[in-house]
Amino acid sequence: MRDDVIVGHNSFKYKVNASWGNQPAKVYPVKDCHEMVMASNGLLYLLTNETHNNVLVYNKDGKVQLVWGNSFPGAHGLTISDENGEEFLYITDCELHKVFKTTLRGREILSIEYPKETGIYSSADEFKPTETAVGINGDIYITDGYGLQYIIQYDRRGQYIRHWGGRGNDPENFDCAHGIAIDNRNRLMPSLLITSRNENCWKRFTIDGKYISTIHLPGSFVCRPVIHKNNLFGAVFRSGTNLNVGSGYITILDESDTVVSTPGGSEPVYKNGKLLEQSQGDKIFVHPHDVCIDDDDNLYVPQWNSNCTYPVLLQRI
């Protein structure tokens, strides 16, 4: 990967800094760098499935400030939530079939096991959670993206409320419900954005699980939706087909759900109101898995299955 390359389109252009997060691998090893979030203290929390150090905490200069965690072999999803002025992390583990709530220093507060209350799951092995989102009232939404494809909603104490989705061909169904986010950009009508990665789309639902609409992203096997200011960001881990190894990029949408920039990918083109299929352009990424945006609008991109590489920084220009 080349440093100092300019990527992106329209007013969302970035300079690549591929060495930003690099660390001595013997000291801070990583396997898959799955997801990354930024806390109000300005520190960046990276989740990896390397049990030597599941969480690496960076400052914005790319220096590791803290490491913790050695008990999450299937660490996949990482969400940060401000709850009455205190921030917590939510970690999904596909191998342990659980979701964990921790402090920023790794102390476990809550764990949620497989949703036997639904009457659908016969064992924990069927539950392979990939992501969480936390509502303003503390409700916890979990996507079973590598399992039975349901969205399960719990209250703040981990008590089951409802579920929806599952596999199928209807708009309310999913094929790899990989990620979820609460979209509060419309304060009068908050909604859920949920990934259906193998369908190349995000789907919008009410906060109680009623289907609203679909954001089609043809060609893009997109991961979780990430909202920053008025825009919607997502890492596309592969493009074209799910077998097209090393073909990822980033996609950025405006408040009308129109793709306005694709760093590392082809220019977004609409014809008759529909987005044409996109593909990788510049060979910047292998398998980007998430996007974290700081208060200067820079992007940090952790990658899955990319030769144990550390996150890439895209500096906004």
N, C-alpha and C positions, 0 to 999 in steps of 0.2 A: 504494500500500500504506500502511496506517495503522499508526503506532507506538502502543504501549501497549495494544493490543487483547489480551485474554486468550483463548488458544486451548487446546484439549486437553480431555481427559476424565478422570474419576476422579482418581487421585493424580498424574497426569502432565499438569500444566497449566503454561502458559508465557506470559510477556509478550513481545510482538513488539517488536523493535528493528530496524527496516528500514534505519536509517542507520548501523548499527555499522561495516560494512566499506567504506563509500563512500570513494572516492578521486578525486583530480583525473584525469579520463579522459585528458587529454593527457600526463600524467606516467606513470600506471599504467593503460594501456588493457587492457580485457578483451573477449573475444568471448563464448564460452560458458564459464561457470565450472562445470567438470565435477565435480571432486571435491576433498575437503579431508581432511587428516589432522592429528593433533596429535602432536608429538614429546615425548620425556621432558623436554626443556628448556622445555616450556610454550608453545612457538611453534606456530603453525598454518600449515600449508603448503597453499596453494590452487593447483590446476592449471587453467590456461586454455589454449585453443588460439590465443591471441594471441601471435605470435612476437616481439613487442616485449619481452615478459616472460612466459614460459610459467609461471613459478612466482612467486607473491607470498607472502612470509612475513610473517604478522601476529603481533603480540602479542595478548593477550586484551582489550586496550583498543581494538582495531581499528586500530592504527597499523602501517603497513608498515615492517618492519625490514630487509628484504633482498629483492631480486628477482634472478632469473637465468633463463636458458634462452631461446633464440631459434631452436631447431632442431626443434621438435615441432609441425608444422602441424596434425596430427590428434590432439593430446594428448587423452586420454579418461580412462583409469583411473589412479588414484594409490593406492599401497599403501605403508605403512611397516612395516619389519621390523627387530626387534632381533636382531642376530646376534653372539653372544658379547660383548655389551655395547656394540656399535656399531650405530647405526641407519642404515638405507639406505632409499631410495625406489625403487619400481618404477613405471615409467611405460609405459602402452600407447599406441601411436600407430597409429590406424586408417589414416591416409594413407600412412605409411611402412611399414606392415605389419610392425612390429617391437615388441619389448618391451625396455626399457632399465632397467638397474639403475644408480643413481647414489648419490653421497654426498648429505648434506643440503645441500651447497653446489653440487651439480650436476655433480661430476666423474663421468664415465661409468666404470663398473666392468665391466659386462657387457652385451651385446646378444644377443637371441634373434630369429632370423629365422623365416620361415614354416616350418611343420613338414613338410618334404619327407620326413622319415623315416617318416611315417605311410603313405606311398604313396597318399594320398587327394588331396593338393593338387597341382595341375599347375603352379601358378605362385604367386608371392607375392601377386598381386592378389586371390586367393581368401581370403587370411588378413587379417582385420580385427579384431584383438584389442581387447577392451573392458575387461578386468580381470585382476588377478592376486591370488593368495593364496600365502603362504609358510608351509610347515610348520615344526614345531619342529626337524626334521632338515635344514632348508634346501631341501627340495623346493619347486619353483615350479609352481603351477597357473595356467594361462592359459585364459580363456574367449574363444572366437572368436565373440563375440556378434553381430557385424555381418557375419560371413563364413559359414562352413559349419556353425557351431553345435556344434563339438566342444570338449571340454575336453582340454587337452594337459598332461601332467605331465612335468616335467624334474627332474633333480637340481640341486644347488646350483651346479654348474659349467655348467648349461645343456645337459646331455646328455639326450636323449629317453629317457623311461621307458615311457609308455603314453598312450593316448587313449581317450575314450569319448564317447557322446552322439550328436551329429549331429541332423539334421532327422528328423521322423517323428511318429507318433501314439502311441507307446508311452510309458509313464511315464519311461523312462530317456532319452528324447529331449527336445529343446529347441526353443522358438520364441522367439528372441532371448535367448540365454544371456548376459545383460547383466552379471552380477556374480557374485562368489564370495567366500566367507569360510570360515575354519576355525572351527568351533564347538567350543571347549574347555570349555564349561560342564559337560559330563559328562567329568570327568578320566579315567574308566575307559574311555570310548568316544568319543574325538573324532570328529567327522564334518565333512563339507563341506556347506555350504548354497550352492545355486546357483540363480540367477534364471532363470526362463523367463517373460520379461516379457509376451509376448503371450498367455500362458496364465494370467496373473494369479496367479502363484504363485512360491514358492521350493521347491526340491526338495532333499531330504537324501540324501546318498550317504556310503558309507564312504570313508576316505581313499585307498583304491585303486580307487574308481570304481564300486562296486556300489550300485544304487538301494535306498533304504530307505523313504522316504515323501514325501508332498507337503504343504506348508502352503498351503492355498487362501486367496486374498485376492480374492474376487470384486469386480469393478469397478475393481481397483487395478492399473495398469500400473507395477509396482514396479521400482525399480532395485536396486542391490546391497544385500545384507544387511550390517548393521553391528552387531556385538555389543559391548555395554557393560554390565559387571557381569552381572546375571542377565537382562537384557532384550535384545531384538532390535529394531533400528530399520531403517527404510527410507524412502527418498524415493519418492513416487508421482508420476511425471512427468505422467501424464494418467489420467483416470478415465472410466468408462463405455465409451468406445470409444477406439481409438488415434487417432481423428481429432478428438477433443474438445479443441480447442486451449485452453491456459490453465486446465486443470482439476485442477492438482496439489495435493498435501497430503503430510503425513508420517504414517507408521503406526508404532505401537509395540506390541510383543508381550511377554508375560511368559514365564517359563521353561517354561510348558506350551504355548507357541505359540498362545496366545489373544490376540487384539487387545484391548488395554485402553485405548488412546487414539489419536485421529486428529487431531492439530493441523492446523487448516485444512480438515478434512473432516467428514463426518457421523459421528454417534455410532455406535460399533460395537455391533451388536445381533446376538445369536445366537438362532436358533430351532431347536429339536431338535438342538442341538449343532453347528449349521452357521452360519457367519457370513453374514449377509445382505449383498447388494451395497452397496458404499459409493460415495460421490460427494463432490465438493467442497462444503464448507459456506461458511465465511468466505472471502472473496476475499483471501487473504493472499499466496498464491504464484501464479506463472505455471506454470513447469515445474521444480519442484525436482528435482535430479539426484543429491543425496547428502546424508548427515547425518554431521556430525562432533560428537562429544560430549566436553566437557572434564571436568576432575576435579571441577567443581561441578555437573555434570549439565546444563549449558546446551547447547543445540543450535545448531550453525552450519550453514546451509543454502545451498550454492551452487546456481545455477540455469542450466539450458540454455535457449538460445533465448528469452531474457527481456529483450530490449532492452539487452543488455550491462550488466546490473545486477550489483552486488557481493553477497557473501553476506549473508544475513539472520540475525540472532541471535534465538533464542528463549530467554529467561531463565527458568529453572525457578523456580516459586513454590510 
